[in-house]
């Protein structure tokens, strides 16, 4: 197969500075969003690009899409390329949806007759027929992304680049998009797909590339890349008291998090269907007596997909009065999760939710391994979804 996308020592630097009164910039520093990227993508490749926020994924795709220019090196594209990087990228707000379809098609090198032949299919897929002659500036973000994806996917590009914009649409539209990407792949098109949805990457892609701090740290099969990313994330996670990315006013800080089994033993691995207790050890920094205090805990996959949220407010528990130091506990009975790895984020709030005292994303990680949730010895694979739900089956 021939190479259709290649990069050679590709790099992108941004200038960072501080404004002061004496000069425009007190200091100027370079931040390298990408550095020394050397990649080859062959015709028909299905490539998933994964990495944490800020790893350089979107910057790479913007350079390949000719939206931004590299600082060093260059990229070569062979074939017609369509990209969907941001909601409404390339749309002119003052033009109607209809006019933007034709304008985008023209930019992609399509003739009017070609756009005419696909126009009805594009509109039907987008679901914005009623607003087709309305200026795009009046569209919701969901409407924009539906029309933008419909245009990019239906104008027969040789190479399709899709960033994590599908999260804007509703669940049914996301499934339509994934189905369209899958059918495009089966037709032999080259696809570069950025997503935090591990299931989508595993299902749609054959190759996986992991970016970190602007560089490629892994290139292999999509399954190998997902495993590498998960294991690396676990190894890099620091204890809560060492983290410097806490958010909030800071009057009260969580100093540590413990995960306990039903027997009270600390662990990071729990079987499905067993109890798990999360302990948040906190300490006041300003000795103030805060009222209207609540705690939120969000569980997500390692790829940023939210699984569920639990809070004292949801369960009608009050934390007032909050002592100067102590422990807040949350027990999850019969952990209803499939075998996989998960992260816990939290927010400690006061003034009935209007004041964030402390918040931290991906504060701690845990793993669900084995277990017999249903009492039958069977569990569904994690790729079918993170939740385990009891049901009663019968027949007449």
Number of C-alpha atoms within 10 A of each C-alpha: 8 10 14 19 19 18 20 15 15 21 24 23 16 13 10 11 13 11 11 10 7 7 9 10 12 11 12 12 11 11 12 16 20 26 20 16 21 16 15 15 20 15 19 20 22 27 25 28 28 27 25 17 13 13 19 23 27 19 21 23 22 19 18 22 19 13 14 13 16 21 14 15 16 17 21 13 16 13 13 15 21 25 27 26 24 18 22 23 14 16 20 16 14 13 16 19 27 18 18 23 23 18 19 21 21 14 11 17 14 17 12 12 9 14 20 12 11 14 18 12 13 24 20 12 20 21 15 18 16 8 15 18 13 17 17 24 16 13 19 10 14 18 20 24 25 26 29 26 24 23 27 22 23 18 23 18 21 18 27 23 22 24 21 17 19 23 16 17 17 11 11 8 19 16 14 13 20 15 13 17 20 17 13 21 19 12 10 14 19 25 29 21 24 24 22 21 16 20 15 16 24 19 13 21 21 15 21 25 23 22 24 19 17 23 20 20 14 17 18 15 16 25 16 15 24 26 11 16 21 17 13 11 15 15 8 8 14 12 12 18 13 11 12 9 11 19 14 17 13 16 16 24 23 25 16 17 20 15 22 19 18 15 8 10 10 14 13 15 18 22 21 24 21 18 17 25 19 19 17 21 16 21 19 19 12 10 12 12 12 20 15 16 23 23 25 18 19 17 22 20 21 25 20 17 16 15 15 12 14 15 17 17 15 11 8 8 12 14 16 13 11 21 15 15 16 14 15 16 16 17 15 15 12 14 20 19 26 25 21 18 22 23 22 22 17 22 22 24 23 21 13 12 16 10 15 21 23 21 22 20 17 19 20 22 20 19 18 20 14 17 19 13 21 14 9 7 9 11 17 12 11 15 14 9 12 22 16 17 9 9 6 4 5 4 3 2
